[in-house]
Amino acid sequence: MKKNISINKNYEDKELTLIAAVSENNGLGLNNKLLWNLREDLIRFKKLTIGHSIIMGRKTFESLPNALPERKNIILTRNKNYKAQNAFITHSVNEAISLTDDDKQPFIIGGGEIYSLFIDISKKIELTLIHRKYKADTFFPIIDSNKWGKIYEKYNPSKVKETFSYSFVTYKKLI
């Protein structure tokens, strides 16, 4: 998929939001699986995305047990013959966004290539930062501090169940 995206001007009023959990080395996953199991992150993800459109790549969709309920599942794939239950299939960024017409805050939920396609046209990032490095084969794009400003951060120390601390961080596009 091409990185150079020209977005349809009809979507400038949308608050496209990337949502992800990443390690300190920007790792997202390994072998199409998450690197950790953090209940609080899943709760936050559900709370933020419920009732919204979620845009994801094929591999992310296939890593889920089913289409996520109470959300409009939109899959962006190069595969023209791809089929999925309870999800819309698209083949371009504009086509994916056009299916979110009724939603002022669609969420981009991964994976790495999809985040890279959308980061320049998104207005917000909701991040769970895991304060630990992991071996990964899929990564979140670098957040450029000249383009993104941190507007919220909540540090959560490690507990008995987790071997790591983490932070919930929200960024807004500066330019």
C-alpha positions in Angstrom: 0.0 0.0 0.0 1.2 3.5 -0.8 2.4 5.8 2.0 1.6 8.9 0.0 -2.1 9.5 0.9 -4.3 12.3 -0.4 -7.3 12.3 1.8 -10.7 13.3 0.5 -11.5 16.7 2.0 -14.9 15.5 3.2 -13.2 13.8 6.1 -11.3 16.7 7.5 -14.0 17.1 10.2 -13.3 13.6 11.5 -11.1 13.0 14.5 -9.3 9.9 13.1 -7.7 8.3 16.1 -4.9 5.7 16.2 -5.3 3.4 19.2 -2.5 1.0 20.2 -0.5 -0.6 22.9 3.2 -0.5 22.3 6.4 -1.4 24.1 9.3 1.0 24.8 10.8 -0.1 21.4 7.5 0.6 19.6 6.8 -3.1 19.4 3.2 -4.1 18.7 3.3 -7.8 18.1 5.2 -10.9 17.2 3.9 -13.6 14.8 0.5 -11.9 14.6 0.0 -12.0 18.4 0.1 -9.3 21.1 3.2 -9.2 23.2 1.4 -9.0 26.6 -2.0 -9.5 28.1 -3.0 -6.4 30.0 -6.6 -6.4 31.1 -6.7 -2.7 31.8 -5.6 -1.9 28.3 -8.4 -4.1 26.9 -10.9 -2.4 29.1 -9.7 1.0 27.9 -9.7 -0.1 24.3 -13.3 -1.3 24.5 -14.5 1.8 26.4 -12.9 4.1 23.8 -14.0 2.2 20.6 -17.5 1.0 21.5 -20.1 2.5 19.2 -17.4 3.7 16.7 -16.0 2.5 13.4 -12.7 0.6 13.7 -10.4 0.3 10.7 -7.8 -2.4 10.7 -5.7 -4.5 8.3 -6.5 -8.1 7.4 -3.9 -9.6 9.7 -5.2 -7.7 12.7 -8.8 -8.8 11.8 -7.6 -12.4 11.5 -5.9 -12.2 14.9 -9.3 -11.5 16.5 -11.6 -14.3 17.5 -14.5 -12.5 15.6 -15.5 -9.1 14.4 -15.6 -6.8 17.5 -19.2 -6.3 18.7 -20.9 -3.0 18.9 -18.4 -1.5 16.5 -18.4 -1.1 12.7 -15.5 -3.4 11.6 -13.7 -2.1 8.5 -10.9 -4.1 7.0 -8.3 -2.6 4.7 -6.6 -5.2 2.4 -4.9 -5.5 -0.9 -6.6 -8.9 -1.5 -9.5 -8.1 -3.8 -11.1 -11.5 -3.1 -11.0 -11.3 0.7 -14.2 -12.1 2.6 -15.0 -11.7 6.3 -18.1 -12.1 8.4 -19.6 -9.0 10.1 -17.0 -6.7 8.5 -16.7 -4.3 5.6 -13.9 -5.0 3.1 -12.0 -2.0 1.6 -9.0 -1.6 -0.6 -7.9 2.0 0.0 -7.6 4.5 2.8 -10.3 6.8 1.3 -12.7 3.8 0.8 -12.2 2.8 4.4 -12.8 6.3 5.7 -15.9 6.7 3.5 -17.5 3.9 5.4 -17.3 5.9 8.6 -19.5 8.8 7.4 -21.8 8.5 10.4 -18.9 8.5 12.9 -17.0 11.7 13.9 -14.2 9.6 15.7 -13.3 6.5 13.8 -10.4 4.4 15.3 -7.5 2.9 13.5 -6.6 -0.3 15.4 -3.7 -1.8 13.5 -1.5 -3.3 12.5 1.8 -1.6 11.9 1.4 -1.0 8.2 -2.1 0.4 8.7 -0.9 2.8 11.4 1.8 4.0 9.0 -0.8 4.7 6.4 -3.0 6.7 8.7 -0.6 8.5 11.1 -0.2 11.6 8.9 -3.9 12.1 8.4 -5.0 11.3 12.0 -5.7 13.9 14.6 -5.3 11.9 17.8 -3.3 8.9 19.2 -4.5 6.9 22.2 -1.5 4.9 23.4 -0.9 2.3 26.1 2.9 2.5 26.6 4.3 -0.7 28.2 7.4 0.3 30.1 9.5 -2.6 28.9 11.2 -3.7 25.6 10.0 -6.8 23.7 11.1 -8.7 20.7 8.7 -7.8 18.0 8.2 -8.1 14.2 5.5 -5.4 13.9 6.0 -1.9 15.1 4.1 1.4 15.7 5.4 4.4 13.7 7.7 6.9 15.5 5.7 9.7 17.0 7.3 12.9 15.8 7.2 15.4 18.7 7.2 18.3 16.2 3.8 17.1 14.9 2.3 15.6 18.0 1.8 17.0 21.5 1.1 14.9 24.6 -2.1 16.1 26.3 -2.7 13.4 28.8 -0.6 10.8 30.6 -1.4 8.4 33.5 1.3 6.2 34.9 0.3 2.8 36.2 2.9 1.0 38.3 3.3 -2.7 38.0 1.2 -4.9 40.2 1.3 -8.5 41.2 -0.4 -9.7 38.0 1.9 -7.6 35.6 5.7 -7.7 35.5 5.7 -4.3 33.9 4.4 -0.8 34.5 2.5 1.1 31.8 1.1 4.5 31.0 -2.0 5.6 29.2 -1.0 8.5 26.9 -3.0 10.7 24.6 -1.5 12.8 21.8 -3.1 15.5 19.6 -1.8 16.6 16.2 -0.1 20.0 16.5 0.1 20.8 12.8 
